[in-house]
Amino acid sequence: QVQLVESGGGLVQPGGSLTFSCAASGNIFKIYAMGWYRQTPGKQREKVATITNGGATDYADSGKGRFTVSLNNAKNTVYLQMNSLKPEDTAVYYCNVVADEYLEHWGQGTLVTVSS
């Protein structure tokens, strides 16, 4: 059993910043990658940013230059720093981990609202 505990999120004004964290725990032998996805009502979940255990990152075009994903391998914790937030960044953000046998696990989601 893998548990993902997310923290961060909330209400922020346009142009503001937020930082998320997500800690993975439980029956984990190896983590291959962690990252963040987001979803808005009526739309499919989309990738925001991912990072491998070797540090390779991948960002959606919408977040390039504004978002930074990082990983603390020792703590099995992934972070997402979001700057210059826009109203269109409003969504539920989900933590994702690819662990043993390349199985994916998801966090419970945290709501981000960008509004004045």
N, C-alpha and C positions, 0 to 999 in steps of 0.2 A: 504494500500500500504506500502510495506517494502522496504527501500533503504539500500543497503550495499555499503559503500565507502571503497575501499581498498587503501592502500599505501605501498610503498616498492617495492622490485623487482629491476631488472636491470642486469647489467653485473658484474660478479665477477670472480676472478681467482680461480682455484682449491685450496682447503684448506681454502678459505675465508669464511666470514660470512655475513648473511643478516637477517634483521628483517622485518617482515610484520605486518601490523595492518589492522583491518577491523572493522568499526563501523556500527552498525545497528541502523536505525532510522525509524520513521514513525509510522504507526498504529500497534504498538506492545503492547500486554498486558503481555505476558510472553515468555521468551526465555528458551527453554529446553536444547539446546546444540548449540555450534558453532564449527567451525573447518575449515580445509583446505584440498582441493583436488587438484590434478594436472593431466594434460593431455598433451601427446605428439602426434604429427601427426600420425594417423593410429591406435592409441591405445585408449582404453576406459579410461574414467576418473577414477582415483584411489584415495583412501583415503590416506592422508598424516598423519593427526593427528586431533583428535576431543577432545572436553572437554565439560562436562555437566555443568549445572548451579551449581551443587554441587561439582565440581572440579575433577570429575573422568575423567581421560585421557585415550586415546587409540591411539597407534601409529602403523603405518605400519612398518614392519620389517626393511624396507630400511632406516628408519629414527631413529630407536631406538638408543639412546646414542648420537645422533648428533642434533636432533631437540627437541625443547621444546615449547609446546603450553600452553598458559595461558589466563585467562579470567578475565576481569574487569566487574563484574555484574552491578555495578552502572553506568558504561558508555556504557554497551552493546557492548563492544569492545573485540575482540579476537586478540591475538598476536601469531606470530610464529617466534621463534628464530632458525635460521638454522646455524649450525657450520660445519666445515670440509666438505665444499661442494665439490661435485664430478661432473664431466661432465654429468654423468647420471642423475643428479638432474635437468638438463635443462628441462624446461617445462613451460606451462602456469599454474599458480597457481590460484585456485578459492576459495573464501571465501564461506562458507555455514552456514546457520543458520536454526535451527529447532525451530519454534516459535508456535504461537497460532494454536490450532487444529493439532499440529504436522506437519504443512505444512513446506516444505523446500523452502528456498530462496537462490539465488546464486548471487555472485558478478560478475562483468564484466570480471574478470580475469586479472592477471598481469604476464608479461613474466619474467622469470628468465633464464639467460644464464650463464653457468659456463664454462669458456674457458680462456685459456692463450693467 
